[in-house]
Each structure stands twice: as C-alpha cells, then as structure tokens.
Amino acid sequence: MDGAFWLPTIARYLLREFGRSFALCLGAFLGLYLCVDFFERFPGFLSHGAPTRLIVLYFVMKIPLIVTQMTPVAVLASMLLSLGGLARRSELMAMRSCGVSIWQIGTPLLGACLAISLLSIGWNEYVVPAASMRAHQIDRVQIKNKSFRGHFNESEIWYQGEGSFTNIDRFDANRNEIYGLRRYEFDDDFELRRMVEARVARWTGNGWETRDVREMRFGEDGTLSTSPLPPSALRLEETPEDFTAVHREAEDLSYQSLAREIEDLRRKGIDTTDARVDLWLKLAVPFTSIVMACIAVPLASRHNRGSGVAASVGTALVVGFGYWVVLALTTSLGRAGVLPPLLAAWTANLIFGAIGLIFFLSAD
C-alpha cells in the first residue's frame, strides 16, 4: 500500500497512544503535586483552624495553575512513554523499515503539542487568573484571616485615613515595595488642600523608606504650588503584612491585564522590569510543550526493547528539571536587568529547542 494510506493511519495511531499517555501523566503529576502541597501546608491549616470546606476549595482553585505548570513535563513524559512503548514492541523499528522517517513520526506529535500550547495560552488567559486569585483570597483572607480595610481593583489600591485618602498603583510583596503612592488630604469641608506623592516606598523592617517625594498644595484662591519634600515627610502606618491580602501574583492577571498595568506604570515613571519578564513568560511557557516534544521524539526513538517506564519517567524528570533550572536562571537575570525581558523569558526555549533539533538531525 502507498504512503498516502499508511501515513494518516500511523499518525492517528501515534496520536492515540500519545493522548492516552498524556492524560495518564498529567493526572499523575497533578495528583503528586496536590499531595505534596497539601502535606506542606497542612500544619498551617491546622494552626489557623481552617475548615475542610475551605481547604478543598483552595486546592480546587489551584488546579488550573497546576495544570499549566505540569503540562510541559507531562508532554515530555508521555512522549517518552508512548514512543518508548512502541520501541519496546518493535513497532518503531517496523515503521522505520517501511521508510517512515523520524520527521514523519514526529510531525503529528509536534502538531498535537502545538495545539496544546495554543490551548494553554487561552487557558492561562481566561481560566487561570480568576482561579488563582480566588485561591490566594481563600488562603490569605478566609484561612489566615488577613484583611484590608480599603478598596482594590485590577489596577490600583485605595484606602481611607483620618481626613485623607491614599492611593497605591502597585504593591510588590516579593520586594516589599510600593510603587506610585499618593495621599490626598482634605479639610473639614472636604475640599482637597494637599497631595503628597512618592514614586517608590520600600519597607526596611522598621518602616517605609520613600523616594522622590513631592508635595502639591491647593490654595483657597485656586493656586497650586509644588515643592519637593524629604523622605521622612510621608509616613505610612501600614506594614507589608497589611497589604498581603491584596497582593497579586503574575498568575492572578491575564496577559492583557498585565500589559495594561505595565503601560500604566511606565507612564508614571515606575520600573516595570519584573512585570515585563512576567508578561513574556505568559507567552514563552505555554510553548514549552513543543520544546519538550522536540527533545522527546528523537530520544524515544533511540530506546531499545529493554527500556522501561522508570527510564522514560526518569529521563523526563531530568530534562524537565534542567529546563526549569535554566528558565529560573534566565528569569533571575532578566529581573536583575542583565538580560532583556524578551530574551530572559525565551532563552530556555531557544536552548532546549536547539538541543531537540540536534537530536532530530542525528536520529534521522
């Protein structure tokens, strides 16, 4: 029979084997992650007397993010398992003997991984942010009883003081820094008389250290005067712990929301390096599945009949661990300003994609 019949048949067979293995691996990694995370957090749940209902709801809300994180490793492991199984049964050898190249074997699998990557982008945009934000809200507010007496939305934080309102553009819990701080002070007739703003406020352990502080005074005759102030002129009673309840991680925001926040902060002269790295990661990480497939297909084609499940999973874990180490390194360099945000997010994909291409060329 000619190749026009064989190749679609082989493609369907390969995709069916990969689909089964992928569902199995993703479910296994998801369960393992949940178990480890549960036992790691269990003492904290006990200390706060968290009810079972909230604990279950918290982990349910974390599942979308865990799926995103585990998908690339599951793709790699399932590729090795499915193709390794074909190699052990000599089916890959039979395909190669019939003239089917490694490229023809890999093309439908790479196409499936491209579909997974595109679906991951939509999943991360419309499902993960809402679920992740809800999980953080359950953990910080309902379980740990942290509260914030104010109002916050997607782009800013507001809270009321004595005769004043304070507005914050962004709070970074990792650095304990506030960006874009403005305090509006009113008189007894609720007319704005004074506004004090600081570009950055950093927690030192004993208090907030502000930078670039300036004052604007509004006279009764409508005049406006502006003058710089010393850092000590603007004091905050709140601590970083007070803002933890409203802190948003990058996964709490969609790509569009994070892009809008970056643009808003940039217009206000606030450093957005960290946020731009996170923005590019939202595009780079979903395509890890294709990178893992490029490595897995030629690796699996080299497996002999003695290769087992343990060897496949072990190889997947080693390669996956190496990828995340490189990604963590380049991300750190990007946040430090050593690498441009675009390069920091995509370098790991480029390196491991090149390795996969070399494997493909040497395997054919």
C-alpha positions as CSV (number, residue, x, y, z in Angstrom):
1,M,0.0,0.0,0.0
2,D,1.2,3.5,-0.7
3,G,2.3,6.2,1.8
4,A,-1.0,8.1,1.3
5,F,-2.8,5.4,3.2
6,W,-0.1,4.5,5.7
7,L,0.9,7.9,7.0
8,P,-2.6,9.1,8.1
9,T,-3.1,5.7,9.7
10,I,0.2,5.9,11.5
11,A,-0.5,9.5,12.6
12,R,-3.8,8.5,14.1
13,Y,-2.2,5.6,15.9
14,L,0.7,7.7,17.3
15,L,-1.8,10.4,18.4
16,R,-4.0,7.9,20.2
17,E,-1.0,6.4,22.0
18,F,0.3,9.8,23.0
19,G,-3.2,11.0,24.1
20,R,-3.6,8.1,26.5
21,S,-0.1,8.6,28.0
22,F,-0.6,12.3,28.2
23,A,-3.8,12.0,30.2
24,L,-2.2,9.4,32.5
25,C,0.9,11.5,33.1
26,L,-0.9,14.8,33.6
27,G,-3.3,13.2,36.1
28,A,-0.4,11.5,37.9
29,F,1.7,14.7,38.1
30,L,-1.3,16.7,39.2
31,G,-2.1,14.2,42.0
32,L,1.5,14.2,43.1
33,Y,1.7,18.0,43.2
34,L,-1.5,18.2,45.2
35,C,-0.4,15.6,47.7
36,V,3.0,17.3,48.3
37,D,1.4,20.8,48.5
38,F,-1.3,19.5,50.9
39,F,1.2,18.0,53.4
40,E,3.4,21.1,53.1
41,R,0.5,23.4,54.0
42,F,-1.2,21.1,56.5
43,P,0.5,22.5,59.6
44,G,-0.6,26.0,58.6
45,F,-4.2,24.8,58.0
46,L,-4.2,23.3,61.5
47,S,-2.7,26.3,63.2
48,H,-5.4,28.6,61.7
49,G,-8.2,26.1,62.3
50,A,-9.2,26.0,58.6
51,P,-12.4,24.2,57.9
52,T,-12.3,21.2,55.5
53,R,-14.6,23.0,53.0
54,L,-12.1,25.9,52.6
55,I,-9.2,23.6,52.3
56,V,-10.9,21.6,49.5
57,L,-12.0,24.8,47.7
58,Y,-8.5,26.2,47.9
59,F,-6.9,23.2,46.2
60,V,-9.7,23.1,43.6
61,M,-8.9,26.7,42.7
62,K,-5.2,25.9,42.4
63,I,-5.8,23.1,39.9
64,P,-5.8,25.3,36.8
65,L,-2.4,26.8,37.6
66,I,-1.0,23.4,38.5
67,V,-2.2,22.0,35.1
68,T,-0.4,24.9,33.4
69,Q,2.8,24.1,35.3
70,M,2.7,20.3,34.9
71,T,1.6,20.2,31.2
72,P,5.2,20.5,29.7
73,V,6.6,17.8,31.9
74,A,3.5,15.6,31.2
75,V,4.1,16.1,27.5
76,L,7.7,15.1,27.8
77,A,6.9,12.0,29.9
78,S,4.0,10.9,27.7
79,M,6.1,11.2,24.6
80,L,8.8,9.0,26.1
81,L,6.2,6.5,27.4
82,S,4.2,6.2,24.3
83,L,7.1,6.1,21.8
84,G,9.1,4.0,24.2
85,G,6.3,1.5,24.3
86,L,6.3,1.4,20.5
87,A,10.1,0.9,20.5
88,R,9.8,-2.0,23.1
89,R,7.2,-3.7,20.9
90,S,9.4,-3.1,17.8
91,E,6.7,-1.0,16.2
92,L,9.0,1.9,15.7
93,M,11.6,-0.4,14.0
94,A,8.9,-1.7,11.7
95,M,7.9,1.9,10.8
96,R,11.4,2.9,10.1
97,S,11.9,-0.3,8.0
98,C,8.9,0.7,5.9
99,G,10.6,4.0,5.1
100,V,8.8,6.2,7.7
101,S,11.3,8.8,8.8
102,I,11.7,10.3,12.3
103,W,10.3,13.6,10.9
104,Q,7.2,11.8,9.7
105,I,6.7,10.2,13.1
106,G,7.3,13.5,14.9
107,T,5.2,15.8,12.7
108,P,1.7,14.7,14.0
109,L,3.0,14.7,17.6
110,L,4.5,18.2,17.2
111,G,1.2,19.3,15.7
112,A,-0.6,18.0,18.8
113,C,1.8,19.8,21.1
114,L,1.3,23.0,19.1
115,A,-2.4,22.6,19.7
116,I,-1.7,22.0,23.4
117,S,0.4,25.2,23.5
118,L,-2.3,27.3,21.9
119,L,-4.9,25.9,24.2
120,S,-2.6,26.7,27.2
121,I,-2.4,30.3,26.1
122,G,-6.2,30.6,26.2
123,W,-6.4,28.5,29.4
124,N,-3.9,30.9,31.1
125,E,-5.7,34.0,29.8
126,Y,-9.3,33.1,30.8
127,V,-9.2,30.4,33.4
128,V,-6.0,30.5,35.5
129,P,-6.1,34.2,36.6
130,A,-9.6,34.1,38.1
131,A,-9.0,30.7,39.8
132,S,-5.5,31.7,41.1
133,M,-6.8,35.0,42.5
134,R,-9.6,33.1,44.2
135,A,-7.1,30.6,45.7
136,H,-5.0,33.4,47.1
137,Q,-8.0,35.1,48.5
138,I,-9.1,31.9,50.3
139,D,-5.6,31.3,51.7
140,R,-4.9,34.9,52.8
141,V,-8.3,36.2,53.9
142,Q,-10.6,33.2,54.7
143,I,-8.0,30.8,56.2
144,K,-5.3,33.1,57.6
145,N,-7.8,35.9,58.4
146,K,-5.8,38.7,56.8
147,S,-7.9,41.6,55.9
148,F,-7.5,45.0,54.2
149,R,-9.7,48.0,55.1
150,G,-9.9,49.5,51.7
151,H,-10.8,49.0,48.1
152,F,-8.7,47.4,45.4
153,N,-9.3,46.5,41.8
154,E,-7.3,45.3,38.8
155,S,-5.1,48.4,38.6
156,E,-4.8,50.1,42.0
157,I,-5.4,50.1,45.8
158,W,-7.4,52.8,47.8
159,Y,-7.9,53.1,51.5
160,Q,-9.1,55.8,53.8
161,G,-7.3,57.5,56.7
162,E,-8.2,60.4,59.0
163,G,-9.1,63.2,56.7
164,S,-7.3,61.6,53.8
165,F,-7.4,59.0,51.0
166,T,-4.3,57.0,50.0
167,N,-3.9,55.6,46.5
168,I,-1.3,52.9,45.5
169,D,-0.6,51.8,42.0
170,R,1.2,48.6,42.9
171,F,2.4,46.6,45.9
172,D,5.2,44.0,45.3
173,A,5.2,41.5,48.2
174,N,8.4,39.9,46.9
175,R,10.4,43.1,47.3
176,N,8.2,44.7,50.0
177,E,7.9,47.8,47.8
178,I,5.1,50.2,47.0
179,Y,5.0,51.9,43.6
180,G,3.1,55.1,42.8
181,L,2.0,56.3,46.3
182,R,-0.3,59.3,46.6
183,R,-2.1,60.7,49.6
184,Y,-4.9,63.2,49.2
185,E,-5.6,65.4,52.3
186,F,-8.9,67.3,52.8
187,D,-10.1,70.0,55.1
188,D,-13.2,69.9,57.2
189,D,-15.3,71.0,54.3
190,F,-14.0,68.0,52.3
191,E,-12.0,70.2,49.9
192,L,-8.7,69.0,48.6
193,R,-5.9,71.1,50.1
194,R,-2.8,69.0,49.8
195,M,-1.5,66.0,47.9
196,V,1.8,64.2,48.7
197,E,3.2,61.6,46.4
198,A,6.2,59.3,46.3
199,R,7.4,57.3,43.4
200,V,8.6,54.3,45.5
201,A,8.3,53.3,49.1
202,R,10.4,50.4,50.4
203,W,10.0,48.5,53.7
204,T,13.2,48.5,55.7
205,G,12.0,46.3,58.6
206,N,11.3,49.3,60.9
207,G,9.3,51.5,58.5
208,W,8.8,52.7,54.9
209,E,11.7,54.4,53.1
210,T,10.2,56.7,50.5
211,R,11.9,58.1,47.4
212,D,11.1,61.1,45.1
213,V,8.6,62.7,47.5
214,R,6.9,65.9,46.5
215,E,4.0,68.0,47.7
216,M,1.3,69.9,45.9
217,R,-0.8,72.5,47.9
218,F,-4.1,73.8,46.7
219,G,-4.8,77.4,47.8
220,E,-8.3,78.7,48.6
221,D,-7.9,81.1,45.6
222,G,-7.3,78.1,43.3
223,T,-3.5,78.5,43.1
224,L,-1.3,75.4,43.1
225,S,2.2,75.2,44.5
226,T,4.6,72.2,44.1
227,S,7.7,71.5,46.1
228,P,10.0,68.5,46.9
229,L,9.9,67.0,50.4
230,P,12.4,64.9,52.4
231,P,11.7,61.2,52.5
232,S,10.5,61.4,56.2
233,A,7.7,63.7,55.2
234,L,5.4,60.9,54.1
235,R,4.7,58.3,56.7
236,L,2.6,55.1,56.4
237,E,1.2,53.3,59.4
238,E,0.6,50.1,57.4
239,T,3.1,47.3,57.2
240,P,3.7,44.9,54.2
241,E,1.6,42.3,56.2
242,D,-1.4,44.7,55.9
243,F,-1.1,44.7,52.1
244,T,-0.7,40.9,51.7
245,A,-4.4,40.4,51.4
246,V,-4.5,42.4,48.2
247,H,-1.1,41.4,46.7
248,R,-1.5,40.0,43.2
249,E,0.9,37.5,41.7
250,A,1.6,37.5,38.0
251,E,-0.6,34.4,37.6
252,D,-3.5,36.4,39.0
253,L,-3.5,38.6,36.0
254,S,-4.3,37.8,32.3
255,Y,-1.8,38.8,29.6
256,Q,-4.0,41.8,28.7
257,S,-4.4,42.9,32.3
258,L,-0.7,42.7,33.0
259,A,0.1,44.6,29.7
260,R,-2.3,47.4,30.8
261,E,-0.7,47.5,34.2
262,I,2.8,47.7,32.7
263,E,1.8,50.6,30.4
264,D,0.1,52.5,33.2
265,L,3.2,52.1,35.5
266,R,5.5,53.0,32.6
267,R,3.6,56.3,32.0
268,K,4.1,57.1,35.7
269,G,7.9,56.5,35.5
270,I,7.8,53.3,37.6
271,D,10.3,50.5,36.8
272,T,8.4,47.6,35.1
273,T,11.3,45.2,34.5
274,D,9.9,42.4,36.7
275,A,6.4,42.8,35.2
276,R,7.7,42.7,31.6
277,V,9.6,39.5,32.3
278,D,6.3,38.0,33.7
279,L,4.5,39.3,30.6
280,W,6.8,37.5,28.2
281,L,6.7,34.3,30.3
282,K,3.0,34.2,29.8
283,L,3.8,33.5,26.1
284,A,7.0,31.6,26.4
285,V,5.9,29.0,29.0
286,P,3.0,27.5,27.0
287,F,5.3,26.8,24.1
288,T,7.5,24.6,26.4
289,S,5.3,21.7,25.3
290,I,6.6,21.9,21.8
291,V,10.2,22.2,23.0
292,M,9.7,19.1,25.2
293,A,8.3,17.2,22.2
294,C,11.3,18.2,20.1
295,I,13.6,16.5,22.7
296,A,11.3,13.6,23.5
297,V,10.6,12.2,19.9
298,P,14.3,11.6,18.9
299,L,15.1,10.4,22.5
300,A,12.3,7.9,22.5
301,S,13.2,6.6,19.0
302,R,16.6,5.5,20.5
303,H,15.0,3.4,23.2
304,N,15.6,-0.3,23.0
305,R,13.4,-3.1,24.0
306,G,14.8,-3.1,27.5
307,S,13.8,0.5,28.2
308,G,11.1,0.6,30.8
309,V,8.6,3.1,32.3
310,A,11.1,4.1,35.0
311,A,13.7,5.0,32.5
312,S,11.2,7.1,30.5
313,V,9.9,9.0,33.5
314,G,13.4,9.4,34.9
315,T,14.6,10.9,31.6
316,A,11.5,13.2,31.5
317,L,12.2,14.4,35.1
318,V,15.9,15.1,34.4
319,V,15.2,17.0,31.2
320,G,12.3,18.9,32.7
321,F,14.3,19.8,35.8
322,G,17.2,21.0,33.6
323,Y,14.7,23.2,31.6
324,W,13.2,24.8,34.7
325,V,16.7,25.4,36.2
326,V,17.7,27.3,33.0
327,L,14.4,29.2,33.0
328,A,14.8,30.2,36.6
329,L,18.4,31.4,35.9
330,T,17.5,33.5,32.9
331,T,14.4,34.8,34.6
332,S,16.5,36.0,37.5
333,L,19.0,37.6,35.1
334,G,16.0,39.4,33.4
335,R,14.6,40.7,36.7
336,A,18.1,42.0,37.6
337,G,18.3,43.8,34.3
338,V,21.2,41.7,32.9
339,L,19.1,40.2,30.1
340,P,16.3,42.0,28.2
341,P,12.8,40.7,29.4
342,L,12.1,39.1,26.0
343,L,15.4,37.2,26.0
344,A,15.1,36.2,29.7
345,A,11.7,34.6,29.0
346,W,12.6,32.8,25.8
347,T,16.2,31.7,26.3
348,A,15.3,28.4,27.8
349,N,13.0,27.6,24.9
350,L,15.7,28.5,22.4
351,I,18.4,26.4,24.1
352,F,16.3,23.3,24.6
353,G,14.7,23.7,21.2
354,A,18.1,23.8,19.6
355,I,19.0,20.6,21.5
356,G,15.9,19.0,20.3
357,L,16.7,20.0,16.7
358,I,20.2,18.5,17.0
359,F,18.7,15.3,18.4
360,F,16.3,15.2,15.4
361,L,19.1,15.6,12.9
362,S,21.2,13.0,14.5
363,A,18.4,10.5,14.8
364,D,17.3,10.6,11.2
